[in-house]
Amino acid sequence: MTLVKEAPVRPAGKRSAPPAAGRRGRRRENLAGYLFMSPWIAGFLLLTAGPMIASLYYAFTSYNLFTPPKWVGLDNFTTMFQDPRWQKSVEVTLKYVVVATPLKLLLALGVALLLAQKRRGQGLYRAAFYMPSLIGASVSVGFVWRALFSDDAVVDRTQKVFGFDVGGWIGNPDYVLYALVALSIWQFGAPMVIFLAGLKQVPQELYEAAEVDGAGPLRRFWNITLPMISPVLFFNVLLESIHAFQVFGSAYVVSDTRCGPADATLVYTCYLYQKGFKEAQMGFASAMAWTLVIAVALVTAVLFWSQKKWVHYEEAAK
């Protein structure tokens, strides 16, 4: 009769230590992962985190790039809040955000609704409408836009045909900001693609059921389309609002680097650039930059708080 020895029973909750070869293998895998990540880590530390920490320090100093920084505490912020041109830049930026962002999203949603319908050449239309988003931020487009809205240019001649004789928008303080708004609206391709992806996820059964109940196009859009794409709408509102606060290139180029006339296009980042790189007041510019970061963070927090009232998620509905 053969006796079989039973394996010793290990206490519950305790595991045997992995062999040394397994531990070495995992270390090699982790090392390989960190090596592949090292370019990103180095870029983040040297080009993002490092400059951010340095600018936070400079925000509390008097620094002009040529002399060592001198600690001044909150003097930069006090001077900034009392600066009339800083106040003007805040006013211009808020006006730009409030006007450009809703109009851009409305156009993007309208075109997305048209492109969501099946028709021939759909891919060509999508590519054509998306193209301005790829080239709109270039300096060359800014020069073209300035030429279009100058005196006796295309826009000036066109509006005269309809009886509006206001001259070129670029030289008119009352209209030059709206030229920037028009440029922003023209670049509606990116939010349009996001809206289009959201519209594709709306179940067609909901539209069919609403049509059977006698709901018209406007009622179906208000009661079905908008609630179903509200997460996508929230994402676009958040993204485009942040982009609008950061507008710089178009304002700088279209106004011929003057951010004018009469500071009419003196957006926040344009004034920040002037103080930091034209007047060499890097401490003041750093204070402006961190004020903008805080302002954008507050706007983002308000948007996230408000989404509870108008954004509908499928998980919450279940």
C-alpha positions, 0 to 999 in steps of 0.5 A: 500500500502506497502512502501519499503525502499530503501537501502542507496547507498554507495559512489563508491570506498568505502567498508564497514569495514569487521567485527571484527570476519573476521579480527580475523580469518585472523590474526589466519590464518596468524599466523598459516602460520608464525608458519609453516614457522618459522623453515625455517625462523629460519634456513635461518637467523641462517644458511644462512643470519647470516653467510653470513653477518658475513663473509662479515665483516670478509673479511675486518678483520684479524681474525684467530678464536682465537683472536678478528677480527681486521679491516684491510680494503682491505688488504685481497683482496690486498694480495689475488690478489698478491698471486701466489697460489690464481692465480693458483687456479683461473687458475685451476678452470677456466680450470675445468669449461671450460672443464668439463661443456661442455663435461658433457652437451654434454654427457647428451644431447646425452644420453637424445636423445637416451632415448627419443626414445621409447624402452623396458626397458626405465625406467630401462635405465633412472634409471641406467644413473641417479644413478651416480648423486645420489652417485657421490658427496659421499666421498666413490666414491672419494676414488674409483675414486682415486683407479681407476686412481692410478698407475697400476690400471684399467685405467693405465692398460687399456691405456697400452693396447692401447699403452699409457704409462703415468702411473697413472693419480693421481700422474701426474700433467698433467693428474690428473685434467682430472680425476676430469673432468671424475668424473664430466662427469660421473655424467651427470644424473641430466642434462640428466633428464632435457634434456629429459623433454625438448625433450618430449615437442617438437611437433612431427609434426615439425619433420614430416613436416621437414622429408617430406621436405627432412631434414635429422637427423642432419638438424632436430636436428640443426633446430628443436631440439636445438631451441626448447630445448634452454631454457632447454639448457640455464638452464643446462648451468647456473646450471652446470657452477655454480656447476663447480665453487663450486667443492670441495669434489672430488678434495679434496678426489681424491688428498688425501687432498693435492689438488695436486700434484704440485697444479694441482687440487688446485681448488678455494674452495680447497685453500679457505678451506686450508686458512680458516681451515688449516691455520686459516686465516678466514679473508682471506678465507672470502675475497676469498669466497666473490670474488667467489660470485661476480665472479659467479654473473658476469658469471650468468649475462653474461649468462642471457645477452647472452640468448637473442641471442640464447634462443628461447621462445614460448611466444616470437615467438608468 
